[in-house]
């Protein structure tokens, strides 16, 4: 059984490596283990302004159109603080499970977004988005720590975090690129 699992993981990592080479957004994803937590660092580039990028990442309810996000709704907004409820659906091997979270965001327009889980199914989730302007594009930089609340072995979780996040960030970059005209309206 263990050999079959390792063979499956090796096959999937080969597929993930092949997908990494065809990356139009300069996508980089790194996941490292820190005890029971995982440090996630990712970045990608999209040919939009920082204002358009900020409009995209703060479209909390529009996030439900991204892979893995079943529902996302704003619960409250006060100044630069926004509270959002999210329902994610994750797949580990052939098992699907839901992850609920309530996040508090601190918005710094066109520059950054800080977030922290205040309630939810993971033990710990906290991080930030930074928007770094370049000449013809904006770099989205994501840094977070997450501590899952799961009985699944951490090696398996780590593999699926790495590959699932890669797909999600790639979908975000693609969606941000396609929504350029809609985001531009918010910046006028």
C-alpha positions in Angstrom: 0.0 0.0 0.0 2.8 2.4 0.9 4.6 1.7 -2.4 1.4 2.4 -4.3 1.0 5.7 -2.5 4.6 6.7 -3.2 4.3 5.7 -6.9 1.2 7.8 -7.1 2.9 10.8 -5.5 5.9 10.5 -7.8 3.7 10.3 -10.9 1.8 13.4 -9.8 5.0 15.3 -9.0 6.2 14.6 -12.6 2.9 16.0 -13.9 3.3 19.0 -11.7 6.9 19.6 -12.9 5.7 19.4 -16.5 3.0 21.9 -15.8 5.5 24.3 -14.2 7.5 24.6 -17.4 4.6 26.1 -19.3 3.9 29.1 -17.1 2.9 32.4 -18.8 2.7 34.4 -15.5 6.1 33.8 -14.0 4.3 31.8 -11.3 6.5 30.7 -8.4 5.2 28.6 -5.5 7.2 27.5 -2.5 5.9 25.5 0.4 8.1 24.7 3.4 7.4 23.0 6.6 7.8 24.8 9.9 6.9 22.2 12.6 3.2 21.6 12.2 2.7 24.7 10.0 3.4 25.3 6.3 5.0 28.5 5.1 3.6 29.3 1.6 5.3 31.9 -0.6 4.0 32.5 -4.1 4.1 35.2 -6.7 2.9 35.8 -10.2 2.8 38.7 -12.7 -0.2 40.1 -14.5 -0.2 43.0 -17.1 -2.5 45.2 -15.0 -2.0 48.3 -12.8 -1.7 48.0 -9.0 -5.1 49.6 -8.7 -6.6 47.0 -11.0 -4.7 44.2 -9.1 -6.1 45.5 -5.8 -9.7 45.6 -7.2 -9.2 42.0 -8.2 -7.9 40.6 -4.9 -10.5 42.5 -2.9 -13.4 41.2 -5.0 -14.1 38.8 -2.1 -17.4 37.6 -3.4 -16.1 37.1 -6.9 -13.5 34.7 -5.5 -16.1 31.9 -5.6 -15.4 31.7 -9.3 -11.9 30.4 -8.6 -11.0 26.7 -8.3 -11.6 25.3 -4.8 -13.7 28.2 -3.5 -17.3 27.1 -3.2 -18.6 30.2 -1.5 -17.2 33.6 -0.4 -19.2 36.4 1.2 -18.5 39.7 2.9 -19.9 39.6 6.5 -18.9 43.1 7.5 -16.9 46.1 6.4 -15.6 48.9 8.7 -13.0 51.3 7.4 -10.1 49.2 5.9 -11.3 46.1 7.8 -13.3 43.5 6.0 -14.6 40.2 7.5 -15.3 37.4 4.9 -16.7 33.9 5.3 -15.3 31.3 2.9 -16.1 27.7 2.1 -13.4 25.8 0.3 -13.6 22.3 -1.1 -10.3 20.4 -1.1 -9.4 17.0 -2.6 -6.8 14.8 -1.0 -6.3 11.7 -3.2 -9.9 10.7 -4.0 -11.4 12.2 -0.8 -13.2 15.5 -1.0 -13.7 17.6 2.2 -14.9 21.1 3.0 -12.9 23.8 4.9 -14.8 26.7 6.4 -13.1 29.9 7.5 -13.9 33.4 8.6 -11.1 35.8 7.7 -10.4 39.4 8.7 -8.7 41.5 6.0 -6.9 44.8 6.4 -6.8 46.7 3.1 -4.1 49.0 2.0 -5.3 50.2 -1.4 -3.1 49.4 -4.4 -0.4 48.1 -2.0 -1.2 45.3 0.3 -3.8 43.1 1.9 -3.2 41.5 5.3 -5.4 38.6 6.5 -5.9 36.4 9.5 -8.4 33.6 10.2 -10.5 34.5 13.2 -12.7 31.4 13.1 -12.5 28.2 11.0 -11.5 24.6 10.4 -7.7 25.2 10.2 -5.7 25.6 13.4 -3.9 28.7 12.1 -4.0 30.7 8.9 -2.4 34.2 8.6 -0.7 36.0 5.8 -0.5 38.9 3.3 -0.7 39.9 -0.3 1.7 42.6 -1.6 1.2 44.3 -5.0 4.5 45.3 -6.5 4.3 47.6 -9.5 6.6 47.1 -12.5 6.6 49.0 -15.8 4.0 46.9 -17.7 2.7 44.6 -15.0 2.0 44.1 -11.3 3.6 41.3 -9.3 1.2 39.7 -6.8 3.2 38.4 -3.8 1.5 36.0 -1.4 3.0 35.0 2.0 1.1 32.9 4.5 1.4 30.3 7.2 -1.2 27.6 7.6 -1.6 24.8 10.1 -4.1 22.3 8.9 -6.4 20.5 11.4 -6.3 17.1 9.8 -5.6 13.4 10.4 -4.1 13.1 6.9 -0.3 12.6 7.1 1.5 15.9 6.7 3.6 14.6 3.8 0.4 14.0 1.8 -1.0 17.4 2.9 2.3 19.1 1.9 2.1 17.5 -1.6 -1.4 18.6 -2.2 -0.8 22.1 -0.8 2.0 22.6 -3.2 0.1 21.3 -6.3 -3.3 22.6 -5.4 -2.0 26.1 -4.7 -0.1 26.1 -7.9 -3.3 25.5 -9.8 -5.2 28.0 -7.8 -2.6 30.8 -8.2 -2.4 30.0 -11.9 -6.2 30.3 -12.2 -6.0 33.6 -10.2 -3.4 35.0 -12.6 -5.5 34.0 -15.6 -8.7 35.4 -14.2 -7.0 38.7 -13.2 -5.6 39.0 -16.7 -9.0 38.4 -18.3 -10.8 40.8 -15.9 -8.5 43.7 -16.7 -11.3 45.9 -18.3 -13.7 45.3 -15.4 -11.0 46.1 -12.8 -10.0 49.2 -14.8 -13.5 50.7 -14.2 -12.9 50.6 -10.4 -9.7 52.6 -10.9 -11.2 55.6 -12.7 
